[in-house]
Each structure stands twice: as C-alpha cells, then as structure tokens.
C-alpha cells in the first residue's frame, strides 16, 4: 500500500460504502454521465439525492430509470437549475433552502468542456468559466450555512485539464476575448474551480467552520461531456480514445466524487481520482497536486474577483 493510495492496490471502490440511510446529497448535472452514476451509487446505499439539473425532461427520464431500478419509494428528485444563469442558481438555492432539511454533501459535478467557439452565459461571462466556476461559486456560497448545519461537505469535481492550460488565472482577460481557445479556456475554468476550493479551505479554517472541502477528478471517463458544442477534431480524437479502450466507464468516473462525498479520514489539501497511467484510469486514490494550483496570491485575488463578478459576498 503506497502513501498516495490509502485504499490499497485496487484503490477506492463503491464496495467500501456503508449504509447511507438518512444522508442527503445534492449533485449538479446529475441526469447523465458521472453525475447520474454517482446518484445511482448513492441511492443504492439508501441515500436521498436531489439533482440540480438544467433540463427537466432529461431529469424526469433519469428519475424514472432510477425508480425502475430501486423502487417507487426511492428518494430521488430534481430542482431545475442552469449554472449558466446566476438568477437560476439563486432561485434553485432558495428552493433547496426551503425544501431540503439537511445537506450532507454538495457535489459540484456539472460542467461544459472545450466549447468550439467563444460563447457567453446570460450574465456575460465566458461560458466555460461561467458554468464551471462562477455558477458553482455562487451555489456553494448560497448553501454554505445550510451545509455547515449538518457538518457537511463540498466536493469540487475538477479535471486533469488544470495542468494543460496557462497554469494561472488570466485576470486581465477573464472572458478570453483576445486569445480564446477551446481547450485552454476549459483548463482555465477547471483550475479556477480548484483554486476556489483550496481558498475556501483556508477561509473555513480561519473562521473555524464545520465544512470539509474536497477536490477530485474523474479521469478519462466516457460521458457526454465531449458533445456537439465541441469541434470535430476534438470529438474525433475522443472517439479514438474510447475505441482504443483508454477511457473508463462513466460509473468509474463517478467513483472519486462519491468517495469524496462519503469516505472518512480523507485529506482536504489533496486531489483525488484515478491514479493509473496519465491519471486517465486506474485505482482511485490521491493524485499529485501541482503547486501552481495553491499559489496564495492567485487564490486570494480569484476569490475577490469572483465575489465581485457574481455579486455575492460570502459570510465567512
């Protein structure tokens, strides 16, 4: 057993889950892919799951599949939320606060990736940064006190892409008006998510709050993330990776976020996910974390800039 993987040579698997009866989990982007599989794994152990999804039809279809598998009394529901619209995030958070008694973990799973041409959210943000970072930042802030009441967790689903872009935040052009690039801009958004999580850890420690924050990645998981808004070259390359068997299943891609939402005695200043070749697949455990993701001046500035952009100041 290596120091980087406390779960042994096979890594963490759902076999290590105990009963989750009485637990409640919120998952963004949970009607397909890794989010759906995470929902399924949690429900299998008796948990309640509230999905925060943009598409009501796909959400109803996902719930029908899950109830067909686990029974009509399965505690799974959804609240409509579009991470690309801050008003929608605020509305969904308010509904959560009114209808969900407690939150054991909020899993920030929803994302868009490698958008072929520059697009913007309804609030005028570059779409990948807006959905992946700004939307989740606001959601976590609005629900933070509720999460703390349960001594709960926030799980940020990042990406190995954080190592493949600028390796810092482009503060002088957050919308990438001058140098938009599908992949580099995506990597920028995922690095921002990670930096948010690590700065939140700092603020929680300073304020002596009772919330744990974990960062993970799904590896190369065969989900719908590489969709129609991705250019042909990227879609073709991804199809080859899948055909060659280099990508793992969506279920395996969900393992790290489920682990971070449930497992005891995890390190917070860490980065979890598949630990095999290129961190694409393999045993789930702790992965190397690049030091640039922890540069304090950048973390602090990103937090301040993000609060200003989303017009929300955390009470922490």
Secondary structure by P-SEA (a helix, b strand, c coil): ccccccccccccccccccccccbbbbbccccccaaaaaaaaaaaabbbbbbbcccaaaaaaaaaaaaaacccccccbbbbbbcccaaaaaaaaaaaaaccccccbbbccccccccccccccccccccccccccaaaaaaaaaaaaaaaaacbbbbbbccccccccccccccccccccccccaaaaaaaaaaaaaaaaaaaaaaaaaacccbbbbbbbbcccccccccccccaaaaaaaaaaaaacccccccccaaaaaaaaccccccccccccccccccccccccccccccccccaaaaaaaaaaaaaaacccccc
